[in-house]
């Protein structure tokens, strides 16, 4: 498996607008080959921002990269810059992880 995350430092006071953009968007990930799960995470608040992360789980790194090179990816992200303009301190920070171990109950 492969986990892909983007961290967003959202300017304090812009949290509701940021969450609205994400929670009210049209989502097509479930149709993508190799897609397993998505989470939008809200983290701790700092003086100037609140930390958020998008967290996706994929069957493989190859499946994730295939999606990032697809028309579906381009469609999902078109207009994202305008919709979130002025909400971030810096841009999103991507982190990708190969899953080495999974423990379930």
C-alpha positions as CSV (number, residue, x, y, z in Angstrom):
1,X,0.0,0.0,0.0
2,X,0.9,3.7,-0.4
3,X,-0.2,6.7,1.6
4,X,-0.2,10.1,0.0
5,X,-0.6,13.2,2.2
6,X,-0.7,16.9,1.7
7,X,-0.4,19.2,4.6
8,X,-2.0,22.6,4.6
9,X,-1.3,25.5,6.9
10,X,-4.6,27.4,6.9
11,X,-4.6,31.0,8.0
12,X,-6.4,31.4,11.3
13,X,-10.0,32.6,10.6
14,X,-10.1,30.8,7.2
15,X,-10.8,27.3,8.6
16,X,-14.5,27.4,7.9
17,X,-14.0,28.5,4.2
18,X,-11.2,25.9,3.7
19,X,-13.4,23.1,5.2
20,X,-16.3,24.2,3.0
21,X,-14.2,23.9,-0.2
22,X,-13.2,20.4,0.7
23,X,-16.5,19.1,2.2
24,X,-18.7,20.5,-0.6
25,X,-16.6,19.4,-3.6
26,X,-17.5,16.7,-6.1
27,X,-15.5,13.6,-5.4
28,X,-14.7,10.8,-7.9
29,X,-11.8,9.1,-6.1
30,X,-13.8,5.9,-5.4
31,X,-13.8,5.2,-9.2
32,X,-10.0,5.3,-9.4
33,X,-8.1,2.0,-9.8
34,X,-6.2,1.3,-6.7
35,X,-7.9,3.9,-4.5
36,X,-8.7,2.6,-1.0
37,X,-9.6,5.4,1.3
38,X,-9.5,9.2,1.8
39,X,-9.5,11.3,5.0
40,X,-9.5,15.1,5.6
41,X,-7.8,15.8,8.9
42,X,-7.8,18.9,11.1
43,X,-4.8,19.2,13.4
44,X,-3.5,21.6,16.0
45,X,-3.9,25.3,15.9
46,X,-0.9,27.6,16.0
47,X,-0.9,31.4,16.5
48,X,-1.1,32.0,12.8
49,X,-2.6,28.8,11.3
50,X,-4.5,25.6,11.7
51,X,-2.9,22.5,10.3
52,X,-4.9,20.3,8.0
53,X,-3.9,17.2,6.0
54,X,-5.5,15.2,3.2
55,X,-4.7,11.5,3.5
56,X,-5.3,9.0,0.8
57,X,-4.5,5.3,0.9
58,X,-3.7,3.5,-2.4
59,X,-3.1,-0.1,-3.3
60,X,0.3,0.8,-4.6
61,X,2.5,3.8,-5.3
62,X,2.0,3.0,-9.0
63,X,-1.8,3.4,-8.6
64,X,-1.3,6.8,-6.9
65,X,1.1,8.0,-9.7
66,X,-1.3,6.8,-12.4
67,X,-4.1,8.8,-10.8
68,X,-1.8,12.0,-10.6
69,X,-1.1,11.6,-14.3
70,X,-4.8,11.2,-15.3
71,X,-7.4,13.5,-16.7
72,X,-9.5,12.7,-13.5
73,X,-6.7,14.2,-11.4
74,X,-6.6,17.4,-13.6
75,X,-10.4,17.7,-13.4
76,X,-10.4,17.2,-9.6
77,X,-7.8,20.0,-9.1
78,X,-8.9,22.6,-11.7
79,X,-9.8,25.8,-10.1
80,X,-8.4,24.7,-6.7
81,X,-6.0,27.6,-6.6
82,X,-8.7,30.2,-7.0
83,X,-11.0,28.4,-4.5
84,X,-8.4,28.5,-1.8
85,X,-6.5,31.7,-2.7
86,X,-5.4,33.5,0.5
87,X,-6.2,30.6,2.8
88,X,-2.7,29.1,3.1
89,X,0.6,30.0,4.6
90,X,2.8,28.8,1.8
91,X,1.5,26.0,-0.5
92,X,0.5,22.5,0.3
93,X,3.3,20.2,1.4
94,X,3.2,16.7,-0.1
95,X,4.5,13.6,1.7
96,X,4.3,10.0,0.3
97,X,4.8,6.9,2.3
98,X,5.3,3.2,1.4
99,X,3.4,1.1,3.9
100,X,5.7,-1.3,5.7
101,X,3.3,-2.7,8.3
102,X,-0.4,-2.6,9.0
103,X,-1.9,-3.8,12.3
104,X,-5.6,-4.3,12.6
105,X,-7.8,-5.4,15.5
